[in-house]
Amino acid sequence: MNSERLRQKRMAAGISGILLSSQVGIDRGRLSLIERGYVRSTDQEMTRIETALDALIQAKLKLSAFAAECGWPLSAL
C-alpha cells in the first residue's frame, strides 16, 4: 500500500493518527510524514502500520456491531 492510500484508508475508517501511531509504536509526526509521502518507510514498518490499521478497523467494526445489538447510537463510535 502506498502512503497516500494508507492515509485515505485510515481517515475513511475514522481512525485517528494518534491511535494508529501508538499501536504501531512510532511517533505521530513520523506517521504523518509517511502518510504525506515526505518520508519513505521501510517495508517492515509499513507492514506493521498496515497490520495495526487493519486490526483497529476490525475492532471498530466489532464495537459497532455490538453497539447496534444493544441499541446504542453508532455515531458515538
C-alpha positions in Angstrom: 0.0 0.0 0.0 1.4 3.4 -0.8 1.4 6.2 1.7 -1.5 8.2 0.2 -3.7 5.1 0.2 -2.7 4.4 3.8 -3.9 7.9 4.9 -7.1 7.6 2.9 -7.9 4.2 4.4 -7.2 5.4 7.9 -9.3 8.5 7.5 -12.2 6.7 5.8 -12.2 4.3 8.8 -12.3 7.2 11.3 -9.1 6.0 13.0 -7.0 8.9 14.4 -3.4 9.2 13.6 -2.6 9.3 17.3 -4.3 5.9 17.9 -2.6 4.3 14.9 0.8 5.6 15.7 0.5 4.4 19.3 -0.5 1.0 18.2 2.5 0.8 15.8 4.9 2.3 18.3 6.1 5.2 16.2 5.9 8.9 16.7 2.7 10.6 15.4 4.8 13.0 13.5 6.6 10.2 11.7 3.3 8.6 10.7 2.1 12.0 9.3 5.3 12.3 7.3 4.9 8.8 5.9 1.3 9.4 5.0 2.1 12.6 3.2 5.0 11.0 1.3 7.7 13.1 2.9 9.4 10.1 4.5 9.8 6.7 3.0 9.1 3.9 5.5 10.8 0.6 5.4 8.8 -2.4 4.2 8.8 -3.8 7.7 7.5 -0.5 9.2 4.8 -0.3 6.5 3.7 -3.9 7.3 3.4 -3.0 11.0 1.4 0.1 10.1 -1.0 -1.8 7.8 -1.4 -4.7 10.3 -2.2 -2.3 13.1 -4.7 -0.3 10.9 -6.5 -3.5 9.8 -6.7 -4.6 13.5 -8.1 -1.3 14.6 -10.7 -1.3 11.7 -11.8 -4.8 12.7 -12.1 -3.8 16.4 -14.2 -0.8 15.4 -16.5 -2.9 13.3 -17.0 -5.4 16.2 -17.8 -2.5 18.5 -20.2 -1.1 16.0 -21.9 -4.4 15.7 -22.2 -4.8 19.4 -23.5 -1.3 19.8 -26.2 -2.0 17.2 -27.2 -5.1 19.1 -27.6 -3.1 22.3 -29.4 -0.2 20.6 -26.6 2.3 21.2 -26.1 5.1 18.7 -23.4 4.2 16.2 -22.3 7.8 15.9 -20.8 7.5 19.3 -18.1 5.2 17.9 
